[in-house]
């Protein structure tokens, strides 16, 4: 199966067509991120059939030049945001991996890490501006299609918002790992030291799937 097949019913629905009309209007009238051609980039870089790990974010970065259509990821020339700095810190402590010098996670996405924000757009300097316009219904549908995936997947749910999505995951073949959000405000609670990266790769290997090289 691919994304086109998995999301066909949703994309043909009146709801989704109206959502896109609303989003297109907002792009015309406001300053919206990510760039419009990157709105569905997570799906373009990580084909459905190759998804191994899902990392859920909430909404895109809301400052100019940051958002690139992948949760937690920023353009290579942008300063690494605090949450991603903590993700890199945990990666180093867990796997001994020296992270890249930038915050571009495209290399992860191409290996099967779906970096999915539950809201796919945001307005300049207004965090959460596009929550409740309909994106959550779409991304909940995406999560449900991944729950039905024929191959075992690791879902990394970091923070209260992501952990609420656990209710959508019913398939026992998958691995669900939960922790606090990597934000400096909460990373010390349970994110730092969670060892999610090594646990995810061990699960993938046990289930006959190639582990992810998080140094890329």
N, C-alpha and C positions, 0 to 999 in steps of 0.2 A: 504494500500500500504506500501511497505518497500523500503529500499534503493536499493536492488537488482532489484526490478521492476522499480523504479523511474529512475534509472541510466542505465538500460539495454541497451538502444539504444546508449547512449554515450560510454559505455564500449565496445560495439561491433564495434565501428567505427575505421577506419584506423587511424584517428587522435589520438585517445586515446592510441591505441597500440603503435604508434610511440612515443608518449609522455612518456609512461612508459619505452620504450627502452632507450630513451634519459636520463631519470631520473636514471635508473639502471646503465647506463654507468657512469654518474656523481658520483654515490655512489661508484663505483669501483675506479674511478680515483682521486677523491677529498675527502676532509673531509666535509661531508654533514650532516646537522641536519634537523629534529629530527632523532633519530635512525630509521633505515628503517622500522622496525616493528611497528613504531608509526606513519607512514606517513598518514594513514587514520583513526587514532584513534578517531577523532571527530565523525566520522560516526559509529564507533563501539560502542562508549559509549552513543550516542544519536540516537536511532532508528528514522527513518523518521516519523513513525506514532505518536511518542511521542514528536516531536519538538514543543515547546511552545514559546521559545525566540531564536532569532538568534543574536549573537554578532559577527560582522565582524572585523577581524584583517587584516593586510597586508601580512607580511611574518614572519616566525618563528624567535625566538631569535637566534642570530648568534654566541654566545659564548658557549664553551664546557659545556655540562651538563644542559643547561637551557631548550631548546625546548623539548616538550613532545607531540606534535601533537594537542594541543589545543590553540587557540588564547588567548593571554595575560597570560596564565598559565605557571608555571615553576615547576620543580621537588621540592618535599617538603624540601630538604636540601639546596636549592638555595636561596640566598638573594632575597627578594621581589623586583622586578624591579620598577622604579619610576612610570611608567604608572599604574601599578597594585596598587601601594600605593595610587594613587589618586582615583582609582576605589573603593578601600576599604574606603577611606576618604568620598567619596560621599555616599557610602552605609551606613556608620555610621551616617552621617548627615541626610540622607533621611529616613531610616527605624529604626534608633537606634540600628542597628545590630553591634555587636562586631565581626569583621572579624577574621578568623583563624589566627594563628601565622605563617602560611606559605602561599606560592603562588600557591598551588595545587588546581585547580578549578574542579577537577574530580567530586566532589559532586554536582556541578552545572550541569555538563554535564549529569550525571545520572538522573537528574530530568527533563531533556528536554531542557536545554540551549545548543544550538549548537554553539560551539566556533570555528568558521570557519575562517581560514586565506585564503585570496584569492590566495596566492601563498603558496604551501604546503611544500616547501623545500628551503634551503638556504645553502650557503657555509660558512665555518668557517671564522669569522671576516670580511665577505663581505656582508653587508646588501643589500638586493635586488638582490643578484647574480642570482637568478633563476626567476626573473620577466621576462616576455616576452618569456619564453621557451614553453609556452602553458598552464600553470596552470590556468591562468585567464579565458581561454575559458572553461575549465572544471568547475571551480567554478561558473562562470556565469550561466552555465547550471544547476548547483545545485540550485542556487538562483531562477532560473525560475521554477524549479520543486517545490520548496517550496512555490512560489507564487501561484501555482495551488493546494496547500494543502487544503484538505476539511475542516480543522479546522482553526480557527483564530490564527494567530501567531503575535508576536511582533518582529519587526526588529529594532535593536538598531544600528544606523549608526553614528559612532564617528569618526570625522575627514574627511578631503576632499576626501581621497581615498575611504572610505566606503560610503560617501554620493553620490558619482558618481553612485553607484549601485542602487540608488533609481529609476533610469530609467527602471530597470528590473522588478520593482514591480508595477503591474497594478491592482491587485485584491483588491477591496475596503473593503473586510472583515478583512484585516489585519491592524495592527497599526504600523506606521512608526514614530520613534522618532529620531531626529537628534541633534547632539551637536558637539562641537569641540573635538579634540582628547584628551584623558586623559594624554598625555605627559605633563611634567612640562612646556614645551615651549608654550602650548596652552590651558591647562586645565582651566585656569582662564577666558577664553573667554566665553564659554557657557557650558562646561562640569560640572564643580563644581557648584552645585545648580540646575542641570537639573531635578533632582528627577525622573529619568528614571526608577529606580527600583520599586518605589511605583506605578508609573503610569502603568508600565507593569503588575504588580500583580493585580492592580485594573481592568485592561482590561481583564485579564485572568478570574478573578472571575465573572465579568459581563457577560462573554461569557461561563460560565459553566465549566471553566477549573481550575484545582488546581493550586494555586499560588506557586511560587518557594521559598523555604527556603534558602535564600542567606547566612545563617550562616553555612551551611554545606559544 
